[in-house]
Amino acid sequence: MSDDPRAGPAPRVKAGLWVSMALRMGNADGRYGTVVRKGDPDAGGILVLLRHDKEVSVLSQMRTAEGEQAWMRATGPGPVDDETADAYIARQLKFDPDLWVIEFEAPDLLPPFEAKIV
């Protein structure tokens, strides 16, 4: 990102394109992923489920104050069970019906793509 304050935030990638890229990266890394729920291909928000056996962590896409893409552990710092993750996703879908939900096999509960987690 430029140091010029007039430059504005970095351009945003369309959600469908970003999801395709993330799935390819995961598959190439042996962290297989799938689309659980297809959202708006242009402007939908994205939730990422990271799964290891019965442990799940949900990442929610966000923007930093500087406009950069970042992720937060929406279900808390530690892993949760399926019921807790499903309840969080259901609540978010009430606010954003265009939401994408993708899931990856992640033994370390880390995403297969470069992610700033805040």
Rosetta silent file (secondary structure, phi, psi, omega in degrees, C-alpha in Angstrom):
SEQUENCE: MSDDPRAGPAPRVKAGLWVSMALRMGNADGRYGTVVRKGDPDAGGILVLLRHDKEVSVLSQMRTAEGEQAWMRATGPGPVDDETADAYIARQLKFDPDLWVIEFEAPDLLPPFEAKIV
SCORE:     score description
SCORE:     0.000 S_00000001
   1 L     0.000  143.397 -177.187    0.000    0.000    0.000 S_00000001
   2 L   -71.948  150.633  174.978    1.244    3.468   -0.825 S_00000001
   3 L   -81.657   -7.487 -179.572    2.396    5.913    1.839 S_00000001
   4 L   -74.444  117.524 -177.514    0.504    8.642   -0.018 S_00000001
   5 L   -64.244  -16.332  179.113   -2.619    9.472    2.063 S_00000001
   6 L   -83.715   -9.592 -175.323   -4.458   10.381   -1.154 S_00000001
   7 L   -68.487  -29.046 -179.217   -4.005    6.858   -2.540 S_00000001
   8 L    77.366 -179.266 -178.447   -6.994    5.434   -0.599 S_00000001
   9 L   -70.467  159.643  178.104   -7.505    1.793    0.365 S_00000001
  10 L   -63.017  147.707  178.703   -6.182   -1.068   -1.730 S_00000001
  11 L   -62.750  148.964 -178.368   -8.573   -2.276   -4.453 S_00000001
  12 L   -97.514  140.713  177.612  -10.847   -5.138   -3.449 S_00000001
  13 L   -87.513  141.257  177.562  -10.924   -8.469   -5.238 S_00000001
  14 L   -59.327  141.326 -174.041  -14.343   -9.873   -6.126 S_00000001
  15 H   -57.718  -45.577 -178.399  -15.461  -12.443   -3.561 S_00000001
  16 H   -61.401  -39.586  178.123  -15.963  -15.304   -6.036 S_00000001
  17 H   -66.717  -42.794  179.933  -12.493  -14.818   -7.480 S_00000001
  18 H   -63.066  -43.189  179.977  -10.914  -14.658   -4.012 S_00000001
  19 H   -61.312  -44.587  178.510  -12.702  -17.873   -2.936 S_00000001
  20 H   -58.892  -43.389  179.015  -11.460  -19.697   -6.051 S_00000001
  21 H   -62.938  -45.716 -178.870   -7.904  -18.552   -5.333 S_00000001
  22 H   -62.502  -41.238  179.144   -8.077  -19.618   -1.679 S_00000001
  23 H   -65.134  -40.616  177.748   -9.413  -23.069   -2.606 S_00000001
  24 H   -63.619  -42.758  178.785   -6.637  -23.578   -5.181 S_00000001
  25 H   -62.450  -43.840  179.254   -4.003  -22.548   -2.628 S_00000001
  26 H   -62.399  -46.431 -179.792   -5.458  -24.918   -0.038 S_00000001
  27 H   -62.975  -38.421  178.992   -5.637  -27.849   -2.441 S_00000001
  28 H   -66.278  -26.894 -177.084   -2.045  -27.230   -3.578 S_00000001
  29 L   -97.110    4.169 -178.739   -0.941  -27.263    0.079 S_00000001
  30 L    77.311   13.451  177.444   -2.868  -30.427    1.019 S_00000001
  31 L  -109.597   77.827 -169.960   -5.397  -28.388    3.035 S_00000001
  32 L   -63.682  138.779 -177.586   -8.415  -29.344    1.018 S_00000001
  33 E  -127.665  164.144  178.217  -11.267  -26.903    0.949 S_00000001
  34 E  -149.038  155.257  173.938  -14.847  -26.687   -0.170 S_00000001
  35 E   -85.388  118.271  177.959  -17.558  -24.088   -0.589 S_00000001
  36 E   -85.579  -37.840  179.178  -20.140  -24.677    2.145 S_00000001
  37 E  -145.963  125.430  179.554  -22.308  -21.748    1.047 S_00000001
  38 L   -86.990  129.094  179.485  -22.023  -19.732   -2.136 S_00000001
  39 L  -107.294 -162.370  179.050  -22.509  -16.009   -1.682 S_00000001
  40 L   -66.002  126.306 -175.296  -22.622  -13.006   -3.982 S_00000001
  41 L   -67.232  -21.343 -178.186  -19.815  -13.450   -6.563 S_00000001
  42 L   -96.468  -48.657 -168.280  -18.981   -9.748   -6.619 S_00000001
  43 L  -129.469   13.619 -178.768  -19.432   -8.314   -3.156 S_00000001
  44 L   -68.994  147.683  172.458  -20.247  -11.074   -0.681 S_00000001
  45 L   -74.403  169.984 -175.955  -18.451  -11.255    2.644 S_00000001
  46 E  -134.169  131.794  168.810  -16.429  -14.375    3.462 S_00000001
  47 E  -114.200  138.682  179.440  -16.270  -16.678    6.479 S_00000001
  48 E  -118.404  122.641  173.860  -13.575  -19.363    6.615 S_00000001
  49 E   -95.399  127.988  175.670  -14.002  -22.505    8.718 S_00000001
  50 E  -110.273  122.825 -172.542  -10.757  -24.173    9.700 S_00000001
  51 E  -120.768  136.424  169.095  -11.300  -27.765   10.806 S_00000001
  52 E  -138.174  107.329 -175.666   -9.182  -30.310   12.639 S_00000001
  53 L    54.012 -116.935 -178.543  -11.204  -33.378   13.666 S_00000001
  54 L   -97.861    4.240  177.853  -13.941  -32.014   15.967 S_00000001
  55 E   -96.581  137.777 -178.307  -12.237  -28.650   16.540 S_00000001
  56 E  -135.455  144.438  171.270  -13.282  -25.676   14.439 S_00000001
  57 E  -130.975  135.326 -179.594  -12.195  -22.060   14.210 S_00000001
  58 E  -108.349  124.839  174.800  -14.150  -19.486   12.202 S_00000001
  59 E  -101.652  136.493  178.005  -12.325  -16.590   10.566 S_00000001
  60 E  -114.522  131.500 -179.790  -14.298  -13.523    9.566 S_00000001
  61 E   -70.933  139.775  178.386  -13.075  -11.192    6.854 S_00000001
  62 E  -150.211  177.073  174.982  -12.597   -7.582    7.891 S_00000001
  63 E  -121.371  140.215  175.579  -10.696   -4.418    6.970 S_00000001
  64 L   -76.170  173.304  177.530   -8.108   -2.695    9.147 S_00000001
  65 L   -59.340  -26.030  179.486   -8.294    1.054    9.805 S_00000001
  66 L   -86.130   -1.625  178.654   -5.893    1.424    6.861 S_00000001
  67 L    88.564    6.594  179.215   -8.269   -0.466    4.553 S_00000001
  68 L   -83.887  146.833  177.136   -6.160   -3.634    4.321 S_00000001
  69 E   -68.414  137.404  176.407   -7.814   -7.043    4.366 S_00000001
  70 E  -146.791  173.658 -179.059   -7.444   -8.882    7.664 S_00000001
  71 E  -132.889  145.817  172.890   -9.144  -11.744    9.489 S_00000001
  72 E  -123.757  147.945  176.527  -10.383  -12.151   13.057 S_00000001
  73 E   -77.415   94.520 -170.937  -11.081  -15.372   14.904 S_00000001
  74 L   -65.850  -26.658 -179.519  -14.806  -14.754   15.095 S_00000001
  75 L   -98.454   14.571  177.632  -15.532  -17.636   17.462 S_00000001
  76 L   104.034  172.466 -174.015  -12.769  -16.651   19.885 S_00000001
  77 L   -70.015  -24.453 -178.392   -9.072  -17.404   20.245 S_00000001
  78 L  -107.374  168.634  178.667   -9.480  -21.143   20.801 S_00000001
  79 L   -67.223  156.092  178.389  -11.220  -23.872   18.824 S_00000001
  80 E  -128.535  174.895  177.244  -14.959  -24.469   19.228 S_00000001
  81 L   -90.239  172.890 -177.988  -17.339  -27.317   18.412 S_00000001
  82 H   -59.241  -41.129 -178.510  -19.566  -27.592   15.327 S_00000001
  83 H   -59.646  -44.133 -179.633  -22.672  -26.324   17.161 S_00000001
  84 H   -65.768  -43.462  178.811  -20.945  -23.097   18.202 S_00000001
  85 H   -64.375  -45.040  179.532  -19.535  -22.524   14.716 S_00000001
  86 H   -61.860  -39.906  179.130  -22.893  -23.259   13.056 S_00000001
  87 H   -64.930  -40.736  177.615  -24.697  -20.862   15.415 S_00000001
  88 H   -61.996  -46.812 -179.252  -22.206  -18.091   14.617 S_00000001
  89 H   -61.349  -43.651  179.427  -22.635  -18.641   10.871 S_00000001
  90 H   -60.142  -41.433  177.589  -26.443  -18.635   11.166 S_00000001
  91 H   -62.855  -42.650 -178.159  -26.336  -15.297   13.032 S_00000001
  92 H   -66.876  -34.904  179.622  -24.067  -13.772   10.384 S_00000001
  93 H   -65.809  -26.683  175.999  -26.336  -14.953    7.556 S_00000001
  94 H   -66.196  -33.336 -179.209  -29.203  -12.966    9.101 S_00000001
  95 H   -88.638  -29.818 -175.898  -27.122   -9.798    8.647 S_00000001
  96 L  -137.858   90.495 -179.288  -25.469  -10.691    5.326 S_00000001
  97 L   -70.437   -8.966  179.466  -27.430  -13.014    3.023 S_00000001
  98 L   -92.945    8.953 -173.214  -24.667  -12.634    0.381 S_00000001
  99 L   -68.620  136.614  170.465  -22.089  -14.303    2.653 S_00000001
 100 E   -91.895  144.964  171.934  -19.702  -17.007    1.399 S_00000001
 101 E  -130.506  119.750  176.869  -18.731  -19.836    3.753 S_00000001
 102 E  -123.194  151.408 -176.104  -15.706  -21.968    2.861 S_00000001
 103 E  -129.547  139.985  178.580  -14.122  -24.745    4.891 S_00000001
 104 E  -127.464  146.531  166.426  -10.573  -26.118    4.955 S_00000001
 105 E   -73.972  122.701 -174.757   -8.893  -29.104    6.560 S_00000001
 106 L  -145.685   90.169 -177.500   -6.380  -27.370    8.833 S_00000001
 107 L   -56.409  -28.724  179.591   -4.534  -29.485   11.422 S_00000001
 108 L  -101.534    6.728 -178.190   -3.007  -26.347   12.954 S_00000001
 109 L    56.432   34.000  174.821   -6.225  -24.282   12.572 S_00000001
 110 L  -115.800  148.061 -178.487   -4.373  -21.834   10.307 S_00000001
 111 L   -73.473  155.083  179.571   -5.567  -20.806    6.851 S_00000001
 112 L   -83.698    3.678  179.091   -3.826  -22.088    3.687 S_00000001
 113 L  -120.116  159.969  179.133   -3.598  -18.540    2.340 S_00000001
 114 L   -65.138  125.947 -175.479   -1.611  -15.541    3.536 S_00000001
 115 L  -145.583  130.269  171.342   -3.712  -13.892    6.232 S_00000001
 116 L   -87.633  112.280 -179.168   -3.207  -11.109    8.715 S_00000001
 117 E  -101.185  122.945 -178.725   -5.096  -12.349   11.788 S_00000001
 118 L  -113.856    0.000    0.000   -6.031   -9.644   14.276 S_00000001
